[in-house]
Amino acid sequence: MPVSELLQPIADRPWTWITLLCATGLVLAWMGVQAGRWRWLVASAGCGVAALGVALIARFVPTPALMATQCVRGLVAAAEAGDIAAAQGHFAPDASWHMRSRERPGIGRERIDAALDALGSRHRIESNEEVSLEATTEAADLGVVEVGFRTVTASSYGMVPTRWRFEVRRASDGSWLIERVTWLTLAGRDPPDGGW
């Protein structure tokens, strides 16, 4: 088993580990000072070093969750810039687009491309803010990203909140491509069945 797979649980959720290690270190430091035991202070310092190690692991071990996040943020950056060809390049040839739930029937790649084309014209993005993002590793070659945005487009009446779910898989050439996108909500309600 490669080292990166062993470190994946740590790299996927580093803040959980860092918080746990820092809290343990603080408790040990307090107890060491109160009891006058230097060994507890050394253990406290060890917790601090371990927390730093977790931060370094999270920074340098590429996980499917991290790669999926980079892919989705690349798509968003391309869409915001109006670079439709670059945005289309983030999708797998057999990608599908689903409304409300990934279990519902999906729309094929042609419809995804048409929706992206609309971002270059009538639905051009004027401003976009990422308000939430959660990425998980589902398998060694699959990361899932759930992300929320507040977006103003040329066709909207102000800022519109949306939530999306992206399933991103490593392709045979090593690139990471979106194979399934689910539009979860539009302004807190179900999105329209046909997309925009």
C-alpha positions as CSV (number, residue, x, y, z in Angstrom):
1,M,0.0,0.0,0.0
2,P,1.5,3.4,-1.0
3,V,2.3,5.8,1.8
4,S,-0.1,8.4,0.3
5,E,-3.0,5.9,0.8
6,L,-2.0,5.4,4.4
7,L,-1.9,9.1,5.0
8,Q,-5.1,9.9,3.2
9,P,-7.4,9.9,6.3
10,I,-5.1,12.5,7.9
11,A,-4.7,14.6,4.7
12,D,-8.5,14.6,3.9
13,R,-9.4,16.0,7.3
14,P,-6.4,17.7,8.8
15,W,-8.2,20.2,11.0
16,T,-9.8,17.4,13.0
17,W,-6.4,16.0,13.8
18,I,-4.7,19.3,14.3
19,T,-7.5,20.4,16.7
20,L,-7.3,17.2,18.6
21,L,-3.5,17.3,18.9
22,C,-3.4,21.0,20.0
23,A,-6.2,20.4,22.6
24,T,-4.3,17.4,24.0
25,G,-1.1,19.4,24.0
26,L,-2.7,22.3,25.9
27,V,-4.2,20.0,28.5
28,L,-0.8,18.2,28.9
29,A,1.0,21.6,29.2
30,W,-1.5,22.8,31.8
31,M,-1.2,19.6,33.8
32,G,2.6,19.7,33.5
33,V,2.8,23.2,34.9
34,Q,0.3,22.5,37.7
35,A,2.1,19.3,38.8
36,G,5.6,20.5,38.0
37,R,6.2,17.5,35.7
38,W,8.5,18.3,32.9
39,R,7.7,15.0,31.0
40,W,4.2,16.2,30.5
41,L,5.6,19.4,29.0
42,V,7.7,17.4,26.7
43,A,4.6,15.4,25.7
44,S,2.8,18.7,25.1
45,A,5.6,19.8,22.8
46,G,5.4,16.5,21.0
47,C,1.7,17.1,20.3
48,G,2.6,20.5,18.8
49,V,5.2,18.9,16.6
50,A,2.7,16.2,15.5
51,A,0.1,18.9,14.7
52,L,2.7,20.6,12.5
53,G,3.4,17.3,10.9
54,V,-0.3,16.8,10.1
55,A,-0.4,20.3,8.5
56,L,2.6,19.3,6.3
57,I,1.0,16.0,5.3
58,A,-2.2,17.9,4.3
59,R,-0.2,20.3,2.3
60,F,2.0,17.8,0.4
61,V,0.0,14.6,0.1
62,P,-2.3,14.8,-2.9
63,T,-5.6,13.1,-2.1
64,P,-8.6,12.5,-4.4
65,A,-10.5,15.1,-2.3
66,L,-7.7,17.7,-3.0
67,M,-7.5,16.9,-6.7
68,A,-11.3,17.1,-7.0
69,T,-11.3,20.5,-5.3
70,Q,-8.6,21.8,-7.7
71,C,-10.6,20.5,-10.7
72,V,-13.8,22.1,-9.5
73,R,-12.1,25.4,-8.7
74,G,-10.5,25.3,-12.2
75,L,-13.9,24.9,-13.8
76,V,-15.3,27.8,-11.7
77,A,-12.3,30.1,-12.6
78,A,-12.8,29.3,-16.3
79,A,-16.5,29.9,-16.1
80,E,-16.0,33.2,-14.3
81,A,-13.5,34.3,-17.0
82,G,-15.9,33.3,-19.8
83,D,-13.3,30.7,-21.1
84,I,-15.9,28.2,-22.2
85,A,-13.4,25.8,-23.9
86,A,-11.3,25.6,-20.7
87,A,-14.5,25.0,-18.7
88,Q,-15.5,22.2,-21.0
89,G,-12.1,20.7,-20.6
90,H,-12.8,19.9,-17.0
91,F,-15.6,17.4,-17.9
92,A,-15.2,13.7,-18.9
93,P,-16.5,12.8,-22.4
94,D,-19.3,10.8,-20.8
95,A,-20.1,13.3,-18.0
96,S,-23.7,13.7,-16.9
97,W,-25.7,16.6,-15.2
98,H,-28.4,15.7,-12.7
99,M,-31.0,17.9,-11.0
100,R,-31.7,17.7,-7.2
101,S,-30.3,14.2,-6.7
102,R,-27.5,12.1,-8.3
103,E,-30.0,9.2,-8.6
104,R,-32.3,11.1,-10.9
105,P,-31.8,10.6,-14.7
106,G,-29.0,12.8,-16.0
107,I,-28.6,15.1,-19.0
108,G,-25.7,14.2,-21.3
109,R,-22.5,16.0,-22.2
110,E,-24.1,17.9,-25.1
111,R,-26.5,19.6,-22.7
112,I,-23.5,20.4,-20.3
113,D,-21.7,22.0,-23.2
114,A,-24.8,24.0,-24.2
115,A,-25.2,25.3,-20.6
116,L,-21.5,26.3,-20.5
117,D,-22.0,28.1,-23.8
118,A,-24.8,30.1,-22.2
119,L,-22.3,31.2,-19.5
120,G,-20.4,33.0,-22.3
121,S,-23.4,35.0,-23.4
122,R,-26.9,35.4,-21.8
123,H,-25.9,33.9,-18.4
124,R,-22.4,35.5,-18.2
125,I,-21.1,35.5,-14.6
126,E,-20.7,39.0,-13.3
127,S,-19.6,38.0,-9.8
128,N,-19.3,34.8,-7.9
129,E,-18.5,34.0,-4.3
130,E,-17.8,30.5,-2.9
131,V,-19.6,30.3,0.4
132,S,-19.0,26.7,1.4
133,L,-17.0,23.7,0.2
134,E,-16.7,20.2,1.5
135,A,-14.5,17.6,-0.3
136,T,-14.2,13.9,0.5
137,T,-12.3,11.0,-0.9
138,E,-14.7,8.3,-1.9
139,A,-12.1,5.9,-3.5
140,A,-8.5,6.0,-4.6
141,D,-9.6,7.5,-7.9
142,L,-12.7,9.4,-6.9
143,G,-13.2,12.7,-5.0
144,V,-16.5,14.3,-4.3
145,V,-17.0,18.1,-3.8
146,E,-20.1,19.8,-2.5
147,V,-19.9,23.5,-3.0
148,G,-22.2,26.5,-2.5
149,F,-22.0,29.8,-4.4
150,R,-23.6,33.2,-4.4
151,T,-23.6,34.3,-8.0
152,V,-24.7,37.3,-10.1
153,T,-25.2,36.7,-13.8
154,A,-26.2,38.9,-16.6
155,S,-29.7,37.3,-16.6
156,S,-30.3,37.2,-12.8
157,Y,-32.0,39.8,-10.6
158,G,-29.3,40.1,-7.9
159,M,-27.2,37.5,-6.1
160,V,-28.5,33.9,-6.4
161,P,-27.4,31.1,-4.0
162,T,-26.8,27.7,-5.5
163,R,-25.4,24.3,-4.2
164,W,-23.7,21.7,-6.4
165,R,-22.2,18.3,-6.0
166,F,-19.3,17.2,-8.3
167,E,-17.9,13.7,-8.7
168,V,-14.4,13.9,-10.0
169,R,-12.5,10.8,-11.2
170,R,-8.9,10.2,-12.2
171,A,-8.8,9.5,-16.0
172,S,-6.5,6.9,-17.5
173,D,-4.0,9.6,-18.4
174,G,-3.8,10.8,-14.8
175,S,-5.9,13.9,-15.2
176,W,-8.9,14.6,-13.0
177,L,-12.2,15.1,-14.8
178,I,-15.8,15.7,-13.6
179,E,-17.9,12.7,-14.5
180,R,-21.1,13.7,-12.7
181,V,-22.4,17.1,-11.6
182,T,-25.6,17.5,-9.5
183,W,-27.4,20.8,-9.2
184,L,-28.7,20.5,-5.6
185,T,-30.5,23.8,-5.0
186,L,-31.3,27.1,-6.6
187,A,-32.1,29.9,-4.1
188,G,-32.9,27.3,-1.5
189,R,-35.4,25.4,-3.8
190,D,-35.2,22.7,-6.4
191,P,-33.5,23.7,-9.6
192,P,-35.5,23.4,-12.9
193,D,-35.5,20.0,-14.5
194,G,-34.0,21.2,-17.8
195,G,-31.1,23.2,-16.3
196,W,-30.9,26.8,-17.4
